[in-house]
Structure formats: C-alpha cells, structure tokens
C-alpha cells in the first residue's frame, strides 16, 4: 500500500503532480521544476520531506551503538549539533547516508532515506544494547524543508526566528539545530538542507504540520516538489542514495572519506580499500542531457557510468555525476557519453557545479 504524508491533501489541492517515490505518493512538481528550482536559488522554496525516515535512539549506551553502526565520530558532538554520516555493510559498501543530531547526552535523532528506513530498523532493532531504544518517528513527526536565500526571513515572519548564540551573538550555525516554541507546539529548526542554499529543515508533530506549511507558503515560500530538489542537489554535487550511493559503492569512490571516523570501530571499517573508480562531475559540450545509467567512454573504452544528469537551470548546461576509472577522474579530461547511440563529448569537472556565495 502506498504511503501518504500528512501534507498530501493540502498539496494536492494546489495542483501538486504526484509520483510513487519508494512507496510514498510524493509531489514531483507544482508550478514547474525550473520555476521551483530558481525560486530556491533566488528566494525561498518549501518542500514536504515526510517520506524521509526519522528515528530516535536513546539510552546510556546509545552513543556506543551509534558509533558502531554509523561511520562518523559522534562523541565530540554537543547537544544541538548535527553531523552527516554513513551506514556501511560489513563489506564496506554503503547501506545509507544519514544525518545524526545530538539531542542530549543520551538521546539522538537520525534522518534516514525513505528507501532504507525499514532496512535499517531491521538491521538495528535486534542488535540494540541493553537499555537502548530506537523509535520510528516517521508517522508522528513531519519534516518540512524551507530553503533559499530568504528562508530565514520567511521563517522569522511566521514566528520561527532562530535564537542567536548566547555567548557570541552570532546566528545559528550551519549543521546545528534549536527547538523553538511555535503555535502551541515545539518546532525543531535545523540549519541543514539538500539544495546547496542556506535554509532549514523543520521537524514538527504531524498534527501541526499543515498549519506550519500553510504559514510558510503564506509568508512567501514557493511550494516545491522532488523534481526541483533533485536538480538543486545535483548542481550542489550532493549524492543521492539509489543514484550515487548504494551497495555497490564505497565511501572512497564517492569522495566521502570525511564522514569516516579515523579511529574506526564502525561496521565495514576493516573492509575499506582504495577504489578503482571515482565520483566526478561531467559537463556536456552539446545540449544533450546525460541520464542515469548512460555509459562513459574514453579512447574507445567503456570507463564508467552516469549516476545522475539534468539540464542545469542555474547554469543552462547539461551536467551530470558519474563514476569513472580513477585515473581519468581529473578535471579537464575529455570523455564521451553514449546518449541514445550518439557519443557526446563531455569534460570531467570538479564538484560541485554550483556553490552559493557566503
């Protein structure tokens, strides 16, 4: 049976066009992917991320458990801090990529991919240390992303202005969160996102999610679907599980070595080895778009595959990400992409394609 988020009816009523995304009926677009993409780059967009999995791990040994199943060093995190990490299989390949937030000394919040929530729960629930719980919050806690240069102003307009640091007076740092009172409930404002722009991901009890979404839209945020989210993250060089990341890829190949605890101790650490392929950006010389699974050639040899591709709304050029032979993963290398039987020249380029001005 297909799942629906708490915002399904409200978004359908304003013309959301829906697709099945890993078992969830999700809006792919409203006013159009390009218009939504550009709104996030120049102003503010709002995304329903209710399909993502939200888990809470708690207990005196929760840190020990998480440092075994997640690759990132977590002990140094302070309450209110967020880190990106990976979950690996014993063979060192990627089960999922996750966001870990520290709520307190013994409580942690995780965001996992929709396609992997049930898998991770299956792996973890039977392996918890005594006294540690792992609770699925996906149905009780909504997730709404407010992204773009004016995201902070939009949220402030609806009464969700992040508190400045009490010591420095500076704004909430990137990859940090605060829990704020709002309209009779608590909203977690996490300065994270998947678009390459500044913005926030809001976690709110499902009973209050529609009110928050409507308030944000009324304050000027454009409703956006998964189509724009995909083009935005691709321009920003952010990998997507199922495209760039899966059980055939490793952290080394995906350039994610920064997310590995140098002390090891996590599942899959001992299987780490240099990869024969590397994730790169490709930019086509013609107005032909590389798509997932298209093959990459060099000197007549098949040297890799496209994992994601689009016509970049920001750059006006066909771009993509690809795994290619490590020796060819050098910016400036010219390769050919087989696009429906035609070999099209493309340059290997450094990721990301787009980086916002700070």
C-alpha positions, 0 to 999 in steps of 0.5 A: 500500500502506498504511503501518504504524508500528512501534507498530501491533501493540502498539496494536492489541492494546489495542483501538486503532480504526484509520483510513487517515490519508494512507496510514498505518493510524493509531489514531483512538481507544482508550478514547474521544476525550473520555476521551483528550482530558481525560486530556491536559488533566488528566494525561498522554496518549501518542500514536504520531506515526510517520506524521509525516515526519522528515528530516535535512539536513546539510552546510556549506551546509545552513543556506543551503538551509534558509533558502531553502526554509523561511520562518523565520530559522534562523541565530540558532538554537543547537544544541538549539533548535527553531523552527516554520516554513513551506514556501511555493510560489513563489506564496506559498501554503503547501506545509507547516508544519514544525518545524526543530531545530538539531542542530549547526552543520551538521546539522538535523532537520525534522518534516514532515506525513505528507501532504507528506513525499514532496512535499517530498523531491521538491521538495528532493532535486534542488535540494540544494547541493553537499555537502548531504544530506537523509535520510528518517528516517521508517522508522528513527526513531519519534516518540512524543508524551507530553503533559499536565500530568504528562508530565514526571513520567511521563517522569522515572519511566521514566528520561527526566528532562530535564537542567536548564540548566547555567548557570541551573538552570532546566528545559528550555525550551519549543521546545528539545530534549536527547538523553538516554541511555535503555535502551541507546539515545539518546532525543531529548526535545523540549519541543514538542507539538500539544495546547496542554499542556506535554509532549514529543515523543520521537524514538527508533530504531524498534527501541526504540520499543515498549519506550519506549511500553510504559514510558510507558503503564506509568508512567501515560500514557493511550494516545491516538489522532488523534481526541483530538489533533485536538480538543486542537489545535483548542481550542489554535487550532493549524492543521492542514495539509489543514484550515487550511493548504494551497495555497490559503492564505497565511501572512497569512490564517492569522495566521502572519506570525511564522514569516516571516523579515523579511529574506526570501530564502525561496521565495514571499517576493516573492509575499506580499500582504495577504489578503482573508480571515482565520483566526478562531475561531467559537463556536456559540450552539446545540449544533450542531457546525460541520464542515469545509467548512460555509459562513459567512454574514453579512447574507445573504452567503456570507463564508467557510468552516469549516476545522475544528469539534468539540464542545469537551470542555474547554469543552462548546461547539461551536467551530470555525476558519474563514476569513472576509472580513477585515473581519468577522474581529473578535471579537464579530461575529455570523455564521451557519453553514449546518449541514445547511440550518439557519443557526446563529448563531455569534460570531467569537472570538479564538484560541485557545479554550483556553490552559493556565495557566503 
